[in-house]
Structure formats: C-alpha cells, structure tokens
Amino acid sequence: MSTLKIRPEEQGDQSAVRAILLRCFPGPEEAHLVDRLRAQGDAEIMLVGEEGGEPVAFVALSRMRAPLKALGLAPVAVLPEHRNRGIAAEMILRALADARQAGWEGVFLLGDPGFYNRFGFTVEVAQDFQSPYAGPHFMALALRGDQLPETSGAVEYAPAFSEL
Ligand SMILES: CC(C)(COP(=O)(O)OP(=O)(O)OC[C@H]1O[C@@H](n2cnc3c(N)ncnc32)[C@H](O)[C@@H]1OP(=O)(O)O)[C@@H](O)C(=O)NCCC(=O)NCCS
C-alpha cells in the first residue's frame, strides 16, 4: 500500500524540492525555473509528495497568460527509486483537483500524450491556441465540464519559462 502523503509546499521544503529537481532532470534548469516561479509570484499550486516523512516528489502549476483562467503544469518529478508506483499520477490528480477547487478553468502542458491522456489531457483541446509550444506535445484539459470557456487565442506560460 502506498504511504504517499501529498501536501502543499512550505517554505522549509525549498531545498528538498531543489534537490529532487536536480536529481530528476539532466541540468539545473527546472530547479531554477521553480525558484523563479516562486519569486515572480506565478507559483499557484506547488505540491510535495512524502514517503516516510521524506519529500520524494514535486509538481507545480503556474499562472499562464491566456484568454481563460489557465495554469501550466510543469515540472513534475519523482525520485528515481520511487518511480512506476503511480506517485506522479497521484500528484497530478491532486494538483488538478486543487486547481478545479480554486476556480481555475483549464490546464495546459507540454508532454507525452501517452502519459497525459490518462488524466484527460488532449492535443485536440489545445490545438487552436497559439503558443510557441504548439504541436503534437501541447495538450490541455478543461477543469469545468467538457470544454474550455475559450477554445482559441494566445496562451503564454509564466515569464519564468521564457528564461529556460
Ligand atoms: C515522469 C515521472 C514524473 C513519472 O513518475 P512516476 O511516479 O514513475 O509515474 P507513475 O508511476 O504515475 O506513472 C508511470 C508512467 O509514466 C511513464 N513515464 C515515465 N517517464 C516518462 C516521461 N519522461 N514521459 C512520459 N511518460 C513517462 C512510464 O512509462 C509509466 O507509463 P505506464 O503507466 O504507461 O507504464 C518520473 O519518471 C520523473 O520524475 N522523470 C524525470 C522528470 C521528468 O521527465 N518529468 C516529466 C516532464 S516535466
């Protein structure tokens, strides 16, 4: 049975989160990205996953500039020794539930449809939006009902992403 505990990131978690991101990605870019999202006030939902009291996973949703109330999902990371047990899926589902609860209308992401389709993200929902990331990996999910309140227009990730 999973002992995963998911909770909002707290001030004291920042160095553990940085360590998770540095281990999960090839370079420091994602760790810097998360630092900038916090510093620039665009970190809307940041969750830490704990196993045995230790942070092992992280997911972030940040404010986008869009014609609807939209968040961008990135990054998501699970320490290698805890993978393939559904932790990322639980973290993502919780982040989406929190976003829905807080009144957000949609979530965009850049990722592998083979993984993200299971949460309801589709390329089709995102395809009429203009974004530098538009293409076969740019996906979106409506959080209220089946459709986004707007289905086209320009969508931009928080400024911290343009420094990636
Ligand atoms: C991607 C990641 C978060 C998955 O964590 P996890 O807890 O093992 O995920 P789950 O157990 O919920 O799901 C496992 C599924 O993710 C898939 N997966 C693993 N890495 C993936 C990747 N980079 N892209 C797409 N799918 C991936 C696995 O193949 C598996 O698929 P399956 O269920 O069809 O077999 C983890 O591998 C990780 O931290 N990777 C490095 C960071 C990264 O690439 N993050 C995603 C981009 S922001």
The ligand as an ORCA input file, in Angstrom:
! r2SCAN-3c Opt
* xyz 0 1
  C       7.858     11.256    -15.371
  C       7.860     10.886    -13.878
  C       7.411     12.103    -13.063
  C       6.888      9.722    -13.664
  O       6.826      9.418    -12.275
  P       6.197      8.030    -11.739
  O       5.805      8.220    -10.323
  O       7.104      6.926    -12.069
  O       4.896      7.945    -12.672
  P       3.685      6.960    -12.483
  O       4.117      5.779    -11.676
  O       2.481      7.711    -12.056
  O       3.435      6.568    -13.990
  C       4.412      5.782    -14.669
  C       4.237      6.033    -16.126
  O       4.997      7.194    -16.530
  C       5.677      6.876    -17.733
  N       6.824      7.792    -17.870
  C       7.953      7.797    -17.168
  N       8.760      8.800    -17.603
  C       8.099      9.436    -18.593
  C       8.398     10.533    -19.435
  N       9.536     11.240    -19.333
  N       7.487     10.895    -20.359
  C       6.322     10.219    -20.469
  N       5.980      9.163    -19.691
  C       6.863      8.789    -18.766
  C       6.041      5.442    -17.538
  O       6.357      4.862    -18.765
  C       4.761      4.873    -16.955
  O       3.829      4.659    -18.003
  P       2.764      3.450    -17.966
  O       1.900      3.669    -16.759
  O       2.024      3.606    -19.258
  O       3.595      2.222    -17.850
  C       9.259     10.434    -13.397
  O       9.714      9.389    -14.237
  C      10.301     11.541    -13.415
  O      10.469     12.278    -12.428
  N      11.041     11.692    -14.528
  C      12.065     12.703    -14.664
  C      11.456     14.083    -14.765
  C      10.514     14.203    -15.961
  O      10.820     13.775    -17.078
  N       9.319     14.821    -15.712
  C       8.293     14.948    -16.736
  C       8.451     16.161    -17.549
  S       8.153     17.677    -16.634
*
